[in-house]
Amino acid sequence: MTASGEVTNMYWTLELAAYLEDAPWPATKDELIDFADRTGAPPEVVQNLEAMEDDGEPYESIEEVWPDFPTADDDFLYEEDS
C-alpha cells in the first residue's frame, strides 16, 4: 500500500527479475528485500518484493517470485541453420 492507502500493482520484467538471479535461494521475503537493497537493485524490485504475500516460508527460486521467469529450458532464442 502507498501512503495514501492505494494498493500498488506488482510488475516484473526480465530486467528487474534478473537482479534476483544471484539471491541466496532459498530466501524469505525479508532476505530478498535485504539482498535487493545491498546489491543496488532498482527501487521497483524492492517495491515488488514488498508487495508479495509473506507466509513466513522461504521462496525456493526466482520462479516462485515471478512464475514467468524464463528458465534454461525455455526456448526463446532462435536456432540458426548450419
PDB file with SEQRES, HELIX, SHEET and CRYST1 records, atoms N, CA, C and O in Angstrom:
SEQRES   1 A   82  MET THR ALA SER GLY GLU VAL THR ASN MET TYR TRP THR          
SEQRES   2 A   82  LEU GLU LEU ALA ALA TYR LEU GLU ASP ALA PRO TRP PRO          
SEQRES   3 A   82  ALA THR LYS ASP GLU LEU ILE ASP PHE ALA ASP ARG THR          
SEQRES   4 A   82  GLY ALA PRO PRO GLU VAL VAL GLN ASN LEU GLU ALA MET          
SEQRES   5 A   82  GLU ASP ASP GLY GLU PRO TYR GLU SER ILE GLU GLU VAL          
SEQRES   6 A   82  TRP PRO ASP PHE PRO THR ALA ASP ASP ASP PHE LEU TYR          
SEQRES   7 A   82  GLU GLU ASP SER                                              
HELIX    1 AA1 LEU A   14  ALA A   17  1                                   4    
HELIX    2 AA2 ALA A   18  LEU A   20  5                                   3    
HELIX    3 AA3 LYS A   29  ARG A   38  1                                  10    
HELIX    4 AA4 PRO A   43  ALA A   51  1                                   9    
HELIX    5 AA5 ILE A   62  VAL A   65  1                                   4    
CRYST1    1.000    1.000    1.000  90.00  90.00  90.00 P 1           1          
ATOM      1  N   MET A   1       0.831  -1.178   0.000  1.00  0.00           N  
ATOM      2  CA  MET A   1       0.000   0.000   0.000  1.00  0.00           C  
ATOM      3  C   MET A   1       0.880   1.247   0.000  1.00  0.00           C  
ATOM      4  O   MET A   1       1.965   1.261   0.581  1.00  0.00           O  
ATOM      5  N   THR A   2       0.414   2.241  -0.630  1.00  0.00           N  
ATOM      6  CA  THR A   2       1.123   3.507  -0.624  1.00  0.00           C  
ATOM      7  C   THR A   2       0.672   4.317   0.583  1.00  0.00           C  
ATOM      8  O   THR A   2      -0.236   3.909   1.307  1.00  0.00           O  
ATOM      9  N   ALA A   3       1.307   5.463   0.797  1.00  0.00           N  
ATOM     10  CA  ALA A   3       0.958   6.311   1.932  1.00  0.00           C  
ATOM     11  C   ALA A   3      -0.508   6.738   1.869  1.00  0.00           C  
ATOM     12  O   ALA A   3      -1.130   6.973   2.905  1.00  0.00           O  
ATOM     13  N   SER A   4      -1.060   6.839   0.662  1.00  0.00           N  
ATOM     14  CA  SER A   4      -2.456   7.258   0.528  1.00  0.00           C  
ATOM     15  C   SER A   4      -3.427   6.091   0.678  1.00  0.00           C  
ATOM     16  O   SER A   4      -4.639   6.279   0.566  1.00  0.00           O  
ATOM     17  N   GLY A   5      -2.900   4.868   0.934  1.00  0.00           N  
ATOM     18  CA  GLY A   5      -3.756   3.722   1.132  1.00  0.00           C  
ATOM     19  C   GLY A   5      -4.062   2.947  -0.140  1.00  0.00           C  
ATOM     20  O   GLY A   5      -4.823   1.980  -0.104  1.00  0.00           O  
ATOM     21  N   GLU A   6      -3.475   3.360  -1.276  1.00  0.00           N  
ATOM     22  CA  GLU A   6      -3.700   2.645  -2.532  1.00  0.00           C  
ATOM     23  C   GLU A   6      -2.854   1.383  -2.567  1.00  0.00           C  
ATOM     24  O   GLU A   6      -1.732   1.361  -2.061  1.00  0.00           O  
ATOM     25  N   VAL A   7      -3.394   0.347  -3.161  1.00  0.00           N  
ATOM     26  CA  VAL A   7      -2.634  -0.877  -3.359  1.00  0.00           C  
ATOM     27  C   VAL A   7      -1.837  -0.722  -4.646  1.00  0.00           C  
ATOM     28  O   VAL A   7      -2.383  -0.367  -5.690  1.00  0.00           O  
ATOM     29  N   THR A   8      -0.533  -0.995  -4.558  1.00  0.00           N  
ATOM     30  CA  THR A   8       0.294  -0.886  -5.751  1.00  0.00           C  
ATOM     31  C   THR A   8       0.320  -2.228  -6.460  1.00  0.00           C  
ATOM     32  O   THR A   8       0.330  -3.278  -5.818  1.00  0.00           O  
ATOM     33  N   ASN A   9       0.331  -2.191  -7.781  1.00  0.00           N  
ATOM     34  CA  ASN A   9       0.400  -3.412  -8.562  1.00  0.00           C  
ATOM     35  C   ASN A   9       1.848  -3.824  -8.725  1.00  0.00           C  
ATOM     36  O   ASN A   9       2.726  -2.998  -8.976  1.00  0.00           O  
ATOM     37  N   MET A  10       2.075  -5.107  -8.579  1.00  0.00           N  
ATOM     38  CA  MET A  10       3.406  -5.645  -8.741  1.00  0.00           C  
ATOM     39  C   MET A  10       3.601  -5.990 -10.214  1.00  0.00           C  
ATOM     40  O   MET A  10       2.733  -6.607 -10.832  1.00  0.00           O  
ATOM     41  N   TYR A  11       4.729  -5.595 -10.766  1.00  0.00           N  
ATOM     42  CA  TYR A  11       5.030  -5.983 -12.131  1.00  0.00           C  
ATOM     43  C   TYR A  11       6.501  -6.370 -12.216  1.00  0.00           C  
ATOM     44  O   TYR A  11       7.360  -5.750 -11.589  1.00  0.00           O  
ATOM     45  N   TRP A  12       6.767  -7.390 -12.990  1.00  0.00           N  
ATOM     46  CA  TRP A  12       8.134  -7.849 -13.190  1.00  0.00           C  
ATOM     47  C   TRP A  12       8.468  -7.778 -14.665  1.00  0.00           C  
ATOM     48  O   TRP A  12       7.619  -8.010 -15.525  1.00  0.00           O  
ATOM     49  N   THR A  13       9.694  -7.461 -14.935  1.00  0.00           N  
ATOM     50  CA  THR A  13      10.247  -7.579 -16.279  1.00  0.00           C  
ATOM     51  C   THR A  13      11.481  -8.451 -16.141  1.00  0.00           C  
ATOM     52  O   THR A  13      11.975  -8.669 -15.034  1.00  0.00           O  
ATOM     53  N   LEU A  14      11.971  -8.941 -17.246  1.00  0.00           N  
ATOM     54  CA  LEU A  14      13.180  -9.752 -17.210  1.00  0.00           C  
ATOM     55  C   LEU A  14      14.330  -8.969 -16.602  1.00  0.00           C  
ATOM     56  O   LEU A  14      15.126  -9.504 -15.831  1.00  0.00           O  
ATOM     57  N   GLU A  15      14.406  -7.694 -16.960  1.00  0.00           N  
ATOM     58  CA  GLU A  15      15.485  -6.848 -16.431  1.00  0.00           C  
ATOM     59  C   GLU A  15      15.395  -6.713 -14.908  1.00  0.00           C  
ATOM     60  O   GLU A  15      16.413  -6.799 -14.220  1.00  0.00           O  
ATOM     61  N   LEU A  16      14.188  -6.503 -14.379  1.00  0.00           N  
ATOM     62  CA  LEU A  16      14.027  -6.370 -12.934  1.00  0.00           C  
ATOM     63  C   LEU A  16      14.278  -7.692 -12.212  1.00  0.00           C  
ATOM     64  O   LEU A  16      14.979  -7.727 -11.200  1.00  0.00           O  
ATOM     65  N   ALA A  17      13.717  -8.759 -12.722  1.00  0.00           N  
ATOM     66  CA  ALA A  17      13.859 -10.065 -12.079  1.00  0.00           C  
ATOM     67  C   ALA A  17      15.309 -10.538 -12.088  1.00  0.00           C  
ATOM     68  O   ALA A  17      15.720 -11.284 -11.199  1.00  0.00           O  
ATOM     69  N   ALA A  18      16.084 -10.115 -13.077  1.00  0.00           N  
ATOM     70  CA  ALA A  18      17.482 -10.535 -13.178  1.00  0.00           C  
ATOM     71  C   ALA A  18      18.291 -10.098 -11.957  1.00  0.00           C  
ATOM     72  O   ALA A  18      19.303 -10.720 -11.632  1.00  0.00           O  
ATOM     73  N   TYR A  19      17.857  -9.045 -11.285  1.00  0.00           N  
ATOM     74  CA  TYR A  19      18.560  -8.602 -10.082  1.00  0.00           C  
ATOM     75  C   TYR A  19      18.477  -9.628  -8.963  1.00  0.00           C  
ATOM     76  O   TYR A  19      19.262  -9.568  -8.016  1.00  0.00           O  
ATOM     77  N   LEU A  20      17.543 -10.569  -9.053  1.00  0.00           N  
ATOM     78  CA  LEU A  20      17.377 -11.585  -8.007  1.00  0.00           C  
ATOM     79  C   LEU A  20      17.956 -12.941  -8.388  1.00  0.00           C  
ATOM     80  O   LEU A  20      17.905 -13.877  -7.590  1.00  0.00           O  
ATOM     81  N   GLU A  21      18.498 -13.063  -9.579  1.00  0.00           N  
ATOM     82  CA  GLU A  21      19.025 -14.365 -10.019  1.00  0.00           C  
ATOM     83  C   GLU A  21      20.081 -14.917  -9.068  1.00  0.00           C  
ATOM     84  O   GLU A  21      20.128 -16.124  -8.830  1.00  0.00           O  
ATOM     85  N   ASP A  22      20.924 -14.051  -8.524  1.00  0.00           N  
ATOM     86  CA  ASP A  22      22.007 -14.500  -7.656  1.00  0.00           C  
ATOM     87  C   ASP A  22      21.667 -14.401  -6.176  1.00  0.00           C  
ATOM     88  O   ASP A  22      22.552 -14.479  -5.325  1.00  0.00           O  
ATOM     89  N   ALA A  23      20.395 -14.230  -5.874  1.00  0.00           N  
ATOM     90  CA  ALA A  23      19.970 -14.162  -4.471  1.00  0.00           C  
ATOM     91  C   ALA A  23      20.284 -15.494  -3.783  1.00  0.00           C  
ATOM     92  O   ALA A  23      20.374 -16.532  -4.439  1.00  0.00           O  
ATOM     93  N   PRO A  24      20.449 -15.455  -2.470  1.00  0.00           N  
ATOM     94  CA  PRO A  24      20.790 -16.687  -1.733  1.00  0.00           C  
ATOM     95  C   PRO A  24      19.562 -17.576  -1.531  1.00  0.00           C  
ATOM     96  O   PRO A  24      18.969 -17.588  -0.453  1.00  0.00           O  
ATOM     97  N   TRP A  25      19.185 -18.319  -2.574  1.00  0.00           N  
ATOM     98  CA  TRP A  25      17.997 -19.172  -2.506  1.00  0.00           C  
ATOM     99  C   TRP A  25      18.273 -20.389  -1.654  1.00  0.00           C  
ATOM    100  O   TRP A  25      19.401 -20.881  -1.680  1.00  0.00           O  
ATOM    101  N   PRO A  26      17.319 -20.908  -0.901  1.00  0.00           N  
ATOM    102  CA  PRO A  26      16.008 -20.334  -0.628  1.00  0.00           C  
ATOM    103  C   PRO A  26      16.151 -19.102   0.258  1.00  0.00           C  
ATOM    104  O   PRO A  26      17.106 -18.979   1.025  1.00  0.00           O  
ATOM    105  N   ALA A  27      15.180 -18.188   0.140  1.00  0.00           N  
ATOM    106  CA  ALA A  27      15.233 -16.940   0.888  1.00  0.00           C  
ATOM    107  C   ALA A  27      13.830 -16.478   1.254  1.00  0.00           C  
ATOM    108  O   ALA A  27      12.879 -16.663   0.495  1.00  0.00           O  
ATOM    109  N   THR A  28      13.723 -15.877   2.422  1.00  0.00           N  
ATOM    110  CA  THR A  28      12.439 -15.324   2.841  1.00  0.00           C  
ATOM    111  C   THR A  28      12.225 -13.981   2.150  1.00  0.00           C  
ATOM    112  O   THR A  28      13.142 -13.433   1.538  1.00  0.00           O  
ATOM    113  N   LYS A  29      11.040 -13.471   2.253  1.00  0.00           N  
ATOM    114  CA  LYS A  29      10.720 -12.169   1.673  1.00  0.00           C  
ATOM    115  C   LYS A  29      11.673 -11.101   2.221  1.00  0.00           C  
ATOM    116  O   LYS A  29      12.210 -10.300   1.456  1.00  0.00           O  
ATOM    117  N   ASP A  30      11.884 -11.087   3.532  1.00  0.00           N  
ATOM    118  CA  ASP A  30      12.772 -10.092   4.139  1.00  0.00           C  
ATOM    119  C   ASP A  30      14.213 -10.251   3.664  1.00  0.00           C  
ATOM    120  O   ASP A  30      14.911  -9.259   3.452  1.00  0.00           O  
ATOM    121  N   GLU A  31      14.660 -11.495   3.497  1.00  0.00           N  
ATOM    122  CA  GLU A  31      16.020 -11.726   2.995  1.00  0.00           C  
ATOM    123  C   GLU A  31      16.165 -11.234   1.559  1.00  0.00           C  
ATOM    124  O   GLU A  31      17.203 -10.683   1.194  1.00  0.00           O  
ATOM    125  N   LEU A  32      15.127 -11.431   0.740  1.00  0.00           N  
ATOM    126  CA  LEU A  32      15.178 -10.952  -0.643  1.00  0.00           C  
ATOM    127  C   LEU A  32      15.197  -9.431  -0.695  1.00  0.00           C  
ATOM    128  O   LEU A  32      15.921  -8.849  -1.503  1.00  0.00           O  
ATOM    129  N   ILE A  33      14.412  -8.782   0.155  1.00  0.00           N  
ATOM    130  CA  ILE A  33      14.418  -7.321   0.215  1.00  0.00           C  
ATOM    131  C   ILE A  33      15.797  -6.823   0.638  1.00  0.00           C  
ATOM    132  O   ILE A  33      16.324  -5.876   0.054  1.00  0.00           O  
ATOM    133  N   ASP A  34      16.379  -7.458   1.650  1.00  0.00           N  
ATOM    134  CA  ASP A  34      17.718  -7.082   2.108  1.00  0.00           C  
ATOM    135  C   ASP A  34      18.740  -7.273   0.992  1.00  0.00           C  
ATOM    136  O   ASP A  34      19.589  -6.410   0.771  1.00  0.00           O  
ATOM    137  N   PHE A  35      18.660  -8.406   0.284  1.00  0.00           N  
ATOM    138  CA  PHE A  35      19.581  -8.679  -0.819  1.00  0.00           C  
ATOM    139  C   PHE A  35      19.453  -7.611  -1.901  1.00  0.00           C  
ATOM    140  O   PHE A  35      20.459  -7.109  -2.402  1.00  0.00           O  
ATOM    141  N   ALA A  36      18.223  -7.265  -2.262  1.00  0.00           N  
ATOM    142  CA  ALA A  36      17.989  -6.252  -3.292  1.00  0.00           C  
ATOM    143  C   ALA A  36      18.560  -4.898  -2.859  1.00  0.00           C  
ATOM    144  O   ALA A  36      19.168  -4.192  -3.663  1.00  0.00           O  
ATOM    145  N   ASP A  37      18.363  -4.545  -1.599  1.00  0.00           N  
ATOM    146  CA  ASP A  37      18.918  -3.289  -1.082  1.00  0.00           C  
ATOM    147  C   ASP A  37      20.440  -3.289  -1.139  1.00  0.00           C  
ATOM    148  O   ASP A  37      21.051  -2.325  -1.600  1.00  0.00           O  
ATOM    149  N   ARG A  38      21.049  -4.376  -0.668  1.00  0.00           N  
ATOM    150  CA  ARG A  38      22.514  -4.448  -0.600  1.00  0.00           C  
ATOM    151  C   ARG A  38      23.174  -4.473  -1.968  1.00  0.00           C  
ATOM    152  O   ARG A  38      24.297  -3.993  -2.126  1.00  0.00           O  
ATOM    153  N   THR A  39      22.483  -5.031  -2.962  1.00  0.00           N  
ATOM    154  CA  THR A  39      23.099  -5.163  -4.283  1.00  0.00           C  
ATOM    155  C   THR A  39      22.759  -4.010  -5.220  1.00  0.00           C  
ATOM    156  O   THR A  39      23.158  -4.015  -6.385  1.00  0.00           O  
ATOM    157  N   GLY A  40      22.029  -3.028  -4.718  1.00  0.00           N  
ATOM    158  CA  GLY A  40      21.736  -1.851  -5.535  1.00  0.00           C  
ATOM    159  C   GLY A  40      20.676  -2.059  -6.593  1.00  0.00           C  
ATOM    160  O   GLY A  40      20.699  -1.405  -7.635  1.00  0.00           O  
ATOM    161  N   ALA A  41      19.746  -2.963  -6.338  1.00  0.00           N  
ATOM    162  CA  ALA A  41      18.653  -3.186  -7.297  1.00  0.00           C  
ATOM    163  C   ALA A  41      17.784  -1.923  -7.376  1.00  0.00           C  
ATOM    164  O   ALA A  41      17.702  -1.163  -6.411  1.00  0.00           O  
ATOM    165  N   PRO A  42      17.145  -1.704  -8.515  1.00  0.00           N  
ATOM    166  CA  PRO A  42      16.268  -0.537  -8.655  1.00  0.00           C  
ATOM    167  C   PRO A  42      15.139  -0.563  -7.625  1.00  0.00           C  
ATOM    168  O   PRO A  42      14.764  -1.631  -7.142  1.00  0.00           O  
ATOM    169  N   PRO A  43      14.600   0.605  -7.289  1.00  0.00           N  
ATOM    170  CA  PRO A  43      13.514   0.667  -6.302  1.00  0.00           C  
ATOM    171  C   PRO A  43      12.308  -0.190  -6.679  1.00  0.00           C  
ATOM    172  O   PRO A  43      11.601  -0.679  -5.798  1.00  0.00           O  
ATOM    173  N   GLU A  44      12.065  -0.377  -7.975  1.00  0.00           N  
ATOM    174  CA  GLU A  44      10.925  -1.194  -8.410  1.00  0.00           C  
ATOM    175  C   GLU A  44      11.054  -2.630  -7.927  1.00  0.00           C  
ATOM    176  O   GLU A  44      10.045  -3.268  -7.625  1.00  0.00           O  
ATOM    177  N   VAL A  45      12.277  -3.152  -7.846  1.00  0.00           N  
ATOM    178  CA  VAL A  45      12.485  -4.522  -7.374  1.00  0.00           C  
ATOM    179  C   VAL A  45      12.067  -4.620  -5.909  1.00  0.00           C  
ATOM    180  O   VAL A  45      11.344  -5.538  -5.521  1.00  0.00           O  
ATOM    181  N   VAL A  46      12.526  -3.667  -5.103  1.00  0.00           N  
ATOM    182  CA  VAL A  46      12.180  -3.666  -3.680  1.00  0.00           C  
ATOM    183  C   VAL A  46      10.674  -3.484  -3.509  1.00  0.00           C  
ATOM    184  O   VAL A  46      10.064  -4.155  -2.676  1.00  0.00           O  
ATOM    185  N   GLN A  47      10.071  -2.595  -4.278  1.00  0.00           N  
ATOM    186  CA  GLN A  47       8.625  -2.380  -4.193  1.00  0.00           C  
ATOM    187  C   GLN A  47       7.868  -3.658  -4.536  1.00  0.00           C  
ATOM    188  O   GLN A  47       6.894  -4.000  -3.865  1.00  0.00           O  
ATOM    189  N   ASN A  48       8.304  -4.364  -5.572  1.00  0.00           N  
ATOM    190  CA  ASN A  48       7.663  -5.626  -5.950  1.00  0.00           C  
ATOM    191  C   ASN A  48       7.785  -6.655  -4.822  1.00  0.00           C  
ATOM    192  O   ASN A  48       6.825  -7.357  -4.503  1.00  0.00           O  
ATOM    193  N   LEU A  49       8.967  -6.733  -4.231  1.00  0.00           N  
ATOM    194  CA  LEU A  49       9.173  -7.689  -3.146  1.00  0.00           C  
ATOM    195  C   LEU A  49       8.310  -7.337  -1.941  1.00  0.00           C  
ATOM    196  O   LEU A  49       7.745  -8.224  -1.300  1.00  0.00           O  
ATOM    197  N   GLU A  50       8.205  -6.052  -1.633  1.00  0.00           N  
ATOM    198  CA  GLU A  50       7.375  -5.626  -0.504  1.00  0.00           C  
ATOM    199  C   GLU A  50       5.906  -5.929  -0.743  1.00  0.00           C  
ATOM    200  O   GLU A  50       5.158  -6.139   0.212  1.00  0.00           O  
ATOM    201  N   ALA A  51       5.478  -5.955  -2.003  1.00  0.00           N  
ATOM    202  CA  ALA A  51       4.076  -6.213  -2.339  1.00  0.00           C  
ATOM    203  C   ALA A  51       3.721  -7.703  -2.300  1.00  0.00           C  
ATOM    204  O   ALA A  51       2.542  -8.054  -2.340  1.00  0.00           O  
ATOM    205  N   MET A  52       4.718  -8.574  -2.223  1.00  0.00           N  
ATOM    206  CA  MET A  52       4.454 -10.016  -2.220  1.00  0.00           C  
ATOM    207  C   MET A  52       3.832 -10.450  -0.901  1.00  0.00           C  
ATOM    208  O   MET A  52       4.059  -9.839   0.143  1.00  0.00           O  
ATOM    209  N   GLU A  53       3.044 -11.514  -0.969  1.00  0.00           N  
ATOM    210  CA  GLU A  53       2.494 -12.103   0.241  1.00  0.00           C  
ATOM    211  C   GLU A  53       3.630 -12.727   1.036  1.00  0.00           C  
ATOM    212  O   GLU A  53       4.608 -13.213   0.469  1.00  0.00           O  
ATOM    213  N   ASP A  54       3.489 -12.705   2.351  1.00  0.00           N  
ATOM    214  CA  ASP A  54       4.536 -13.274   3.202  1.00  0.00           C  
ATOM    215  C   ASP A  54       3.905 -14.235   4.191  1.00  0.00           C  
ATOM    216  O   ASP A  54       3.288 -13.824   5.174  1.00  0.00           O  
ATOM    217  N   ASP A  55       4.068 -15.529   3.914  1.00  0.00           N  
ATOM    218  CA  ASP A  55       3.539 -16.529   4.830  1.00  0.00           C  
ATOM    219  C   ASP A  55       4.629 -17.068   5.748  1.00  0.00           C  
ATOM    220  O   ASP A  55       4.412 -18.028   6.487  1.00  0.00           O  
ATOM    221  N   GLY A  56       5.809 -16.440   5.695  1.00  0.00           N  
ATOM    222  CA  GLY A  56       6.913 -16.855   6.545  1.00  0.00           C  
ATOM    223  C   GLY A  56       7.766 -17.958   5.953  1.00  0.00           C  
ATOM    224  O   GLY A  56       8.861 -18.228   6.445  1.00  0.00           O  
ATOM    225  N   GLU A  57       7.278 -18.599   4.903  1.00  0.00           N  
ATOM    226  CA  GLU A  57       8.026 -19.676   4.253  1.00  0.00           C  
ATOM    227  C   GLU A  57       9.001 -19.080   3.237  1.00  0.00           C  
ATOM    228  O   GLU A  57       8.670 -18.102   2.566  1.00  0.00           O  
ATOM    229  N   PRO A  58      10.192 -19.656   3.119  1.00  0.00           N  
ATOM    230  CA  PRO A  58      11.147 -19.135   2.127  1.00  0.00           C  
ATOM    231  C   PRO A  58      10.711 -19.468   0.700  1.00  0.00           C  
ATOM    232  O   PRO A  58      10.060 -20.481   0.443  1.00  0.00           O  
ATOM    233  N   TYR A  59      11.086 -18.594  -0.201  1.00  0.00           N  
ATOM    234  CA  TYR A  59      10.903 -18.827  -1.630  1.00  0.00           C  
ATOM    235  C   TYR A  59      12.100 -19.657  -2.083  1.00  0.00           C  
ATOM    236  O   TYR A  59      13.241 -19.351  -1.736  1.00  0.00           O  
ATOM    237  N   GLU A  60      11.838 -20.702  -2.855  1.00  0.00           N  
ATOM    238  CA  GLU A  60      12.887 -21.627  -3.264  1.00  0.00           C  
ATOM    239  C   GLU A  60      13.692 -21.132  -4.465  1.00  0.00           C  
ATOM    240  O   GLU A  60      14.854 -21.501  -4.631  1.00  0.00           O  
ATOM    241  N   SER A  61      13.071 -20.296  -5.302  1.00  0.00           N  
ATOM    242  CA  SER A  61      13.745 -19.846  -6.518  1.00  0.00           C  
ATOM    243  C   SER A  61      13.048 -18.617  -7.072  1.00  0.00           C  
ATOM    244  O   SER A  61      11.980 -18.226  -6.601  1.00  0.00           O  
ATOM    245  N   ILE A  62      13.664 -18.014  -8.078  1.00  0.00           N  
ATOM    246  CA  ILE A  62      13.084 -16.841  -8.740  1.00  0.00           C  
ATOM    247  C   ILE A  62      11.735 -17.183  -9.356  1.00  0.00           C  
ATOM    248  O   ILE A  62      10.868 -16.315  -9.450  1.00  0.00           O  
ATOM    249  N   GLU A  63      11.540 -18.438  -9.779  1.00  0.00           N  
ATOM    250  CA  GLU A  63      10.278 -18.836 -10.387  1.00  0.00           C  
ATOM    251  C   GLU A  63       9.115 -18.751  -9.402  1.00  0.00           C  
ATOM    252  O   GLU A  63       7.971 -18.579  -9.822  1.00  0.00           O  
ATOM    253  N   GLU A  64       9.383 -18.869  -8.096  1.00  0.00           N  
ATOM    254  CA  GLU A  64       8.325 -18.720  -7.102  1.00  0.00           C  
ATOM    255  C   GLU A  64       7.970 -17.253  -6.892  1.00  0.00           C  
ATOM    256  O   GLU A  64       6.851 -16.931  -6.493  1.00  0.00           O  
ATOM    257  N   VAL A  65       8.919 -16.368  -7.161  1.00  0.00           N  
ATOM    258  CA  VAL A  65       8.667 -14.934  -7.061  1.00  0.00           C  
ATOM    259  C   VAL A  65       7.961 -14.444  -8.321  1.00  0.00           C  
ATOM    260  O   VAL A  65       6.979 -13.705  -8.250  1.00  0.00           O  
ATOM    261  N   TRP A  66       8.472 -14.865  -9.470  1.00  0.00           N  
ATOM    262  CA  TRP A  66       7.897 -14.480 -10.767  1.00  0.00           C  
ATOM    263  C   TRP A  66       7.790 -15.742 -11.628  1.00  0.00           C  
ATOM    264  O   TRP A  66       8.761 -16.121 -12.285  1.00  0.00           O  
ATOM    265  N   PRO A  67       6.627 -16.396 -11.634  1.00  0.00           N  
ATOM    266  CA  PRO A  67       6.460 -17.666 -12.360  1.00  0.00           C  
ATOM    267  C   PRO A  67       6.786 -17.585 -13.851  1.00  0.00           C  
ATOM    268  O   PRO A  67       7.092 -18.610 -14.460  1.00  0.00           O  
ATOM    269  N   ASP A  68       6.731 -16.406 -14.451  1.00  0.00           N  
ATOM    270  CA  ASP A  68       7.017 -16.270 -15.877  1.00  0.00           C  
ATOM    271  C   ASP A  68       8.496 -16.099 -16.177  1.00  0.00           C  
ATOM    272  O   ASP A  68       8.862 -15.897 -17.334  1.00  0.00           O  
ATOM    273  N   PHE A  69       9.363 -16.174 -15.162  1.00  0.00           N  
ATOM    274  CA  PHE A  69      10.798 -16.004 -15.401  1.00  0.00           C  
ATOM    275  C   PHE A  69      11.287 -17.098 -16.336  1.00  0.00           C  
ATOM    276  O   PHE A  69      11.080 -18.281 -16.066  1.00  0.00           O  
ATOM    277  N   PRO A  70      11.942 -16.712 -17.449  1.00  0.00           N  
ATOM    278  CA  PRO A  70      12.416 -17.734 -18.394  1.00  0.00           C  
ATOM    279  C   PRO A  70      13.539 -18.577 -17.790  1.00  0.00           C  
ATOM    280  O   PRO A  70      14.472 -18.053 -17.181  1.00  0.00           O  
ATOM    281  N   THR A  71      13.429 -19.868 -17.970  1.00  0.00           N  
ATOM    282  CA  THR A  71      14.452 -20.775 -17.458  1.00  0.00           C  
ATOM    283  C   THR A  71      15.301 -21.281 -18.613  1.00  0.00           C  
ATOM    284  O   THR A  71      15.018 -20.990 -19.775  1.00  0.00           O  
ATOM    285  N   ALA A  72      16.329 -22.029 -18.293  1.00  0.00           N  
ATOM    286  CA  ALA A  72      17.203 -22.592 -19.327  1.00  0.00           C  
ATOM    287  C   ALA A  72      16.426 -23.533 -20.238  1.00  0.00           C  
ATOM    288  O   ALA A  72      16.828 -23.766 -21.378  1.00  0.00           O  
ATOM    289  N   ASP A  73      15.317 -24.073 -19.743  1.00  0.00           N  
ATOM    290  CA  ASP A  73      14.504 -24.979 -20.546  1.00  0.00           C  
ATOM    291  C   ASP A  73      13.650 -24.242 -21.576  1.00  0.00           C  
ATOM    292  O   ASP A  73      13.176 -24.839 -22.542  1.00  0.00           O  
ATOM    293  N   ASP A  74      13.459 -22.945 -21.362  1.00  0.00           N  
ATOM    294  CA  ASP A  74      12.636 -22.163 -22.291  1.00  0.00           C  
ATOM    295  C   ASP A  74      13.422 -21.943 -23.585  1.00  0.00           C  
ATOM    296  O   ASP A  74      14.604 -21.597 -23.565  1.00  0.00           O  
ATOM    297  N   ASP A  75      12.748 -22.150 -24.688  1.00  0.00           N  
ATOM    298  CA  ASP A  75      13.389 -21.974 -25.983  1.00  0.00           C  
ATOM    299  C   ASP A  75      12.955 -20.632 -26.568  1.00  0.00           C  
ATOM    300  O   ASP A  75      12.064 -20.569 -27.415  1.00  0.00           O  
ATOM    301  N   PHE A  76      13.601 -19.559 -26.103  1.00  0.00           N  
ATOM    302  CA  PHE A  76      13.213 -18.252 -26.580  1.00  0.00           C  
ATOM    303  C   PHE A  76      14.248 -17.672 -27.534  1.00  0.00           C  
ATOM    304  O   PHE A  76      14.111 -16.534 -27.984  1.00  0.00           O  
ATOM    305  N   LEU A  77      15.277 -18.443 -27.843  1.00  0.00           N  
ATOM    306  CA  LEU A  77      16.266 -17.994 -28.807  1.00  0.00           C  
ATOM    307  C   LEU A  77      16.081 -18.792 -30.096  1.00  0.00           C  
ATOM    308  O   LEU A  77      15.755 -19.978 -30.066  1.00  0.00           O  
ATOM    309  N   TYR A  78      16.290 -18.140 -31.193  1.00  0.00           N  
ATOM    310  CA  TYR A  78      16.175 -18.834 -32.479  1.00  0.00           C  
ATOM    311  C   TYR A  78      17.457 -19.612 -32.733  1.00  0.00           C  
ATOM    312  O   TYR A  78      18.559 -19.117 -32.498  1.00  0.00           O  
ATOM    313  N   GLU A  79      17.295 -20.831 -33.215  1.00  0.00           N  
ATOM    314  CA  GLU A  79      18.451 -21.615 -33.613  1.00  0.00           C  
ATOM    315  C   GLU A  79      18.762 -21.336 -35.061  1.00  0.00           C  
ATOM    316  O   GLU A  79      17.872 -21.271 -35.909  1.00  0.00           O  
ATOM    317  N   GLU A  80      20.049 -21.170 -35.333  1.00  0.00           N  
ATOM    318  CA  GLU A  80      20.444 -20.910 -36.708  1.00  0.00           C  
ATOM    319  C   GLU A  80      20.714 -22.223 -37.428  1.00  0.00           C  
ATOM    320  O   GLU A  80      21.241 -23.165 -36.835  1.00  0.00           O  
ATOM    321  N   ASP A  81      20.355 -22.286 -38.701  1.00  0.00           N  
ATOM    322  CA  ASP A  81      20.675 -23.459 -39.504  1.00  0.00           C  
ATOM    323  C   ASP A  81      22.141 -23.423 -39.892  1.00  0.00           C  
ATOM    324  O   ASP A  81      22.692 -22.358 -40.170  1.00  0.00           O  
ATOM    325  N   SER A  82      22.757 -24.565 -39.910  1.00  0.00           N  
ATOM    326  CA  SER A  82      24.169 -24.641 -40.280  1.00  0.00           C  
ATOM    327  C   SER A  82      24.362 -24.568 -41.758  1.00  0.00           C  
ATOM    328  O   SER A  82      25.496 -24.618 -42.235  1.00  0.00           O  
TER     329      SER A  82                                                      
END                                                                             
